[in-house]
């Protein structure tokens, strides 16, 4: 009787492990894909035009429906908070670019349906620069630019 | 292994507001150490947020995202008690997943 119970326990334990392995296996292709998809060309681009090209577009149009919320003067370039919001319908992706950084692109976000087209994050800025928010909506690219002054750089040693 | 993320997920109207603070040095590869040797780049490359198995935000980051990155966004369709899971992968292949319960 007792031995039987042990066996049953062992059996279910084994099943649970199997289940975990399967779910771990399910997750793996996703993360491998995410890493493989890292757009090296876009992150090495030096300008807005090159970044748009690396992301698969031909050009970007200026738009007043994108809002960059950030300090006008950043005291510490190592941590500059940005909120980028897009009011353009069907926004698929939002990217943040700092023109005078060694590489312009800071981050890009994919916005699935149901997620608000607004993200907040913090970036490093080497010096005073124009900051561009790039939005992909309906297969087209839109952007808006503002200048952020930096009094202390974020890339120095 | 990196330190855990701090994740807050709370209802904000009919949407879920997620705030994440990750612990990562985000080394740019531009800096030099005291001997003049370049410190190799080490930064988070991709971030994925999922809710009920559905991706609610994915991001690709470069080294210019600030040290100990902060990220916040809102998504629709979540309810209190459900879980939001965040995963990041850095350029050395390290990864970390943490989850938070929506309150």
Contacts between the chains, C-beta under 8 A, distances in Angstrom:
chain1	res1	chain2	res2	distance
A	30	B	48	7.3
A	31	B	46	7.9
A	31	B	48	7.4
A	31	B	87	6.4
A	31	B	89	6.0
A	31	B	95	6.6
A	34	B	46	4.4
A	34	B	48	5.8
A	34	B	58	6.7
A	34	B	89	6.5
A	35	B	45	6.5
A	35	B	46	5.9
A	35	B	89	5.2
A	35	B	93	7.6
A	37	B	46	7.5
A	37	B	60	7.4
A	38	B	45	4.9
A	38	B	46	6.1
A	38	B	60	5.6
A	39	B	60	6.0
A	42	B	60	7.8
A	43	B	60	7.6
A	43	B	62	4.4
A	78	B	66	6.2
A	78	B	67	6.9
A	79	B	66	4.6
A	79	B	67	7.4
A	80	B	66	7.2
A	81	B	70	7.7
A	98	B	64	6.4
A	101	B	64	5.3
A	102	B	28	7.7
A	102	B	30	5.8
A	103	B	62	6.1
A	103	B	63	7.8
A	103	B	64	7.0
A	105	B	62	5.5
A	105	B	64	7.7
A	106	B	61	7.5
A	106	B	62	5.8
A	106	B	64	4.3
A	106	B	65	6.0
A	107	B	59	6.0
A	107	B	60	6.9
A	107	B	61	4.6
A	107	B	62	6.5
A	107	B	64	7.7
A	107	B	65	5.4
A	108	B	59	6.6
A	108	B	60	5.0
A	109	B	57	6.3
A	109	B	58	7.4
A	109	B	59	4.5
A	109	B	73	7.7
A	110	B	57	7.1
A	110	B	58	4.6
A	110	B	59	7.0
A	111	B	57	6.9
A	112	B	54	7.6
A	112	B	55	5.8
A	112	B	56	6.3
A	112	B	57	7.3
A	112	B	58	7.8
A	114	B	56	7.1
A	114	B	75	5.8
A	114	B	76	4.6
A	114	B	77	5.4
A	115	B	56	5.2
A	115	B	57	5.7
A	115	B	73	6.4
A	115	B	74	7.1
A	115	B	75	4.2
A	115	B	76	7.3
A	116	B	15	6.4
A	116	B	73	6.7
A	116	B	74	4.1
A	116	B	75	6.8
A	116	B	76	7.6
A	118	B	73	6.9
A	118	B	74	6.9
A	119	B	57	7.5
A	119	B	59	7.8
A	119	B	71	7.0
A	119	B	72	7.1
A	119	B	73	5.0
A	120	B	70	7.3
A	120	B	71	7.0
A	120	B	72	4.1
A	120	B	73	7.3
A	121	B	65	6.5
A	121	B	66	7.9
A	121	B	69	6.6
A	121	B	70	6.1
A	121	B	71	5.1
A	121	B	72	7.5
A	122	B	65	7.1
A	122	B	66	3.9
A	122	B	69	6.6
A	122	B	70	5.1
A	123	B	64	5.7
A	123	B	65	6.0
A	123	B	66	5.8
A	124	B	26	7.9
A	124	B	28	7.1
A	124	B	64	5.0
A	124	B	65	7.3
A	124	B	66	5.3
A	124	B	67	7.8
A	125	B	64	7.9
A	154	B	66	7.5
A	155	B	28	6.5
A	155	B	30	5.5
A	155	B	31	7.3
A	156	B	31	7.9
A	157	B	31	4.8
A	157	B	32	5.8
A	157	B	33	7.9
